[in-house]
Amino acid sequence: MSKRKPPTARPNPWQRQLLDQLTALAAAHRPDLRVTGRPRTGADGLVRVPISVRTNDMPHAPGGLLLGEAEDFILGLPAAPTIPPPIQTTHTRFAGTAHVLQGNRLCLYLDPAREWDPTAGIAPVMNRLWQWLTDAAAGNFDPDTALYHPVGGILHYTPGAPTVVVREPVPHRTATGWLTRRTADRLDLTSSPADEHSHRTPVLPVNALPLGAGSTLAELMTVIDSATPHASGPAPKPDAPSSALLTALAASALRGLDGTAQHFVLAVRHPTTPTAPPFLLAGRLQPQAGDALRHLARRRTPSRLGSLPDELRHARIEWCYLSDERPETTTRRDTRRPVHALHGAHVHIWGCGGIGSWAAELVTRAGASRLTLSDAGRITGGLLVRQNYTEEHIGMTKATALAPRLRAIRDDITIDIADPPPAPALLEAADHADLIIDATVSITAGRFLDLLAQRPHRKAVLAQMATDSLTASLGILTIAAPGTQASLSAIDHVAGGHVLADPSLEPYHPLWTEPAPGDELRPTRGCSIPTFHGSAADLMATTATLITLLSNQMRHPVSGTHLCAQPHTGILPAHRFIAHTHPEP
């Protein structure tokens, strides 16, 4: 009795639609495009279709990809329209070429979520393949920028593995790094131990790995020694790169405790620019493999791929997500934005309330190198509605509570806490700081700032920020530039006269007039100090606008007053700058 063959999976309606479109396209463009075999549906649900593209007419330039008379590919048709059809070669001849993943998968879509439109069908996919081949042959891919990763072109990450953060330069030679656990999900790589819990980690330079790094130790050693993971032939010699890797792993594991995992970092050389910063790949071997490495080191067993015990040969590598934050490899996302003017600056913020607490966070994220906070006010629960604090901060003074919150945003920022103005220690602040922001709405602080404006060697830009009492949706920013002795109160007085005399600026009049009855609120019973109405959303938006306006002037400060209104107010003009033109005293 003969056995019946299992039924062959059939394409679903979506895949059948793409197949029909492909067949019609090939018939219309013969012999440039041919379907060369029967579609086959795999266990993964992907329908694979062999196709051939004629490439002999494509112009070739020096440095471009060498193509044959025709090139064969496997076109994949996913079961769902949310995924673009993948295309791969039937060989690894394109390995190392830009936009080739793991040696044979072509990268046709940089961002499929934005570029792949399933309603357009298969034709745009074939157009992208044709354009890819044309660009590759003509040498139009920039190898310095086109590779997503020089390790197979894909992200190596094992779910559940921690993220490794790298901020220091990594050498092009074998080195010892130190991993320090910050949280359950984060490890920091440094060139020296950060604390007594830091553990040694080998950092090993390797050549580009166009086929990827594999998922086991044996696969990694193989691809390090050969461009093809399936290469046949004699075992690597003892001085092969994989032997150096194994020796370094065993030596590092020997310094660790039994029953502990072994981490390592690969510094992958740039495929075209050897002096460029290496691409980094971080891996972890489980404790069983770590113990096997220690046993290997203690027995002084030759470190060769062919002599690996099974527990190492089949040891799976957990690839860690690597957050590469080295300055030489990373461009800040705000480099072209106004707040970049605050990068590296020393900024004072006096008053850490509704405006100052949000301003401090924005300045911190903008990259200020040093921040001096001043506010002895105490945090109560009612302030959490709109100030940058949490339940844990209730009872603390504002500056004291805000400092660790800001340090949690950036490890490298220096934060000082100063007594409020008119503290004598602040007298020289204007001579050394780059910017002083007064967000106190305090007459005492304002008069002290006027005193600093008169200092003959003032370096700092002086600024006052405030909002209206009724909505917290209007903002006022007064600036006293270095090199001028005009006080902020004088600048504000001149701007107020201008605004109050201009009917088109009537919505901003409340910034210079006493609050009308009901414009302010008393947040608690008894002798509660009146305060303005406003939400966290209002204050965050108004403060962000004021910080952006201030940043715009940091490189070339001009004394004057900015007025702004949030879009939801409907107020026009939404922004007006009133330059200070009156003669100085």
C-alpha positions, 0 to 999 in steps of 0.5 A: 500500500503506497503512502499518500503525499501530503497535500501541497499548500496553495497560494492564498488569494493575495498571493494568487493576485500577485502571481497573476500580475507577475505572469502578465508583467513577464509576458509584456516584458519578455525577455527582460523578465522571465518566470523560470520555474514553478511557484512553491509554497514553503512551510513558512507560508511564503510562495517562492517564484524563480525569476530571471532579469536580463542585465547585459544592457545595464551600463557598468562603471568602475567599482560597480557590481559585475552582472552577467547576461542575466541574473537569477532571483527568488521572488517571495510572495508573503501571505499578507499584504502588509509585508513587501515581497522579498527578493534574494539571489541564488548565490552569494556572489553579491556578498559585501555589496551595499544593500545586500543583506546576509550575502543574498537578500537585496534591500529594496526598501529602506523603510517598508512602512512608508515605501511599500504600497500593497495596492500598487501590486507587483509592478513597483517591486520589479521596478525597484529590482531593476533600479537596484541592479542599474544603480549597483552596476553603475556604482551609484551606491555609496559604500560609506553610507549605504550599509545598514550594518556591516554585519550581514546588513541586518540588526543582530538582536536576541529578544530578552538580551540586554542593551549595551550602551557605548559612549567611549571610543573603541580602538581598532586593536584587541582590547579589554572593555568593562561591562557594568550593569545599570538596570536589568535591561542595560549594560554600559561598556567602558574602557575602565571599571565603573565600580566593583561589579564591573566585569572584564569583556574582550573587545576583538577587531574582525573584518566585515562580515557580509554574511552575518555573524551567525547564531552559535559560537561555531557559526561565528568562528566560521564566518570570521575565518571565511566569507562563506559560512559553508566553506569546505576545506581544512580546519582553520590554523591556530593563528586564524582569527577564530582562534584568537576569538576563542583564546580571548573568550577563554582568557576572559572567562577564566577571570570570571566566576563559575556559573556566570555568562561570558560577554564579548564585543566585536569591533567590525572594521568598515568594509571600505574605510579601515580607519573609520570607527568600527561597527560594534556587535555585542554578544553573550554566551550563557553560563554553561558555555562560560564554564566550558570556556573556563574548562578550556582555559584551565586545560590549555586546550588548543583553541581551534574550531575543530577541537571545540567540545559540543557544549561550545560548538553548539553554544547559542549566542544571545546578541545584545541590542547595541546603543552606539552613542559614540560622538564619532558615529552618532549625529544628535537629532537636534543638531539643526534645531535652534536649541542646539545653541545651548549644547555645551553651555553653562545655564543658570535657572532661577525658579524651578516652578511652572516654567523653570522646571520644564525649562530645566528639562529642555535645556538638559536635553539640548546638551547643556554641559552644566546647569545651576538650579536655584529654588528653595520652594517646597513641593506640595501635591497640588503642584504636580498638576503642572510642574515637572515633579512626581509623588516622590518629590513631595516635601522636597525643595524644588531645586533638590528634587529636580537635580536627580531627575535631570541627571537621570536624563543625562549622565554627563551633565553637571548640576549645581544647586545655588541659594536664591538671589540675591545670594552673594555667591551669584554675583559672579554668575553673569561673568562665567555662565553663558545664560541666566534664566529668571523664571521666578516672577520675583521683584527681588530676583529681577532687581538682582538681575538688573544689578548683574546687567551692569557688570563690566565683564558680563558674559551671560545672556540674561533672560526673564520668562513669564506667562499670563495669569488667565491661561498660561498660553501667552509667553513673554521673554525679555533678553539683555544681550552681553555688551549692553548695560540696559537692565531687564526692567528697563527693556521690559518697561519700554516693551510694555509702553510699545505694546500698550500703545499698539491696538494690534497687540491688545491680546498681550496687554494683560502681560503688563496690567494688574490681573482682573478679578478672577484672573488668578486662583487661590489653590488652597483655603486660607492665606494662599498666595494667588497663582495663575490658571494653567495646565501642564500642557499649557506650561510645557508648550509655552515654555518650549516656545520661549526656550526655542526663541531664546535659543535662536538668539544665543549665537547673536543675542539682541536685547528686546522682548519676545511675545508669543501665543499658543495656536489654540488661542487664535491670537494674532500675531502669534509672535512679535519681537520688540527690539530694545532701541532706547539709549542706555543709561 
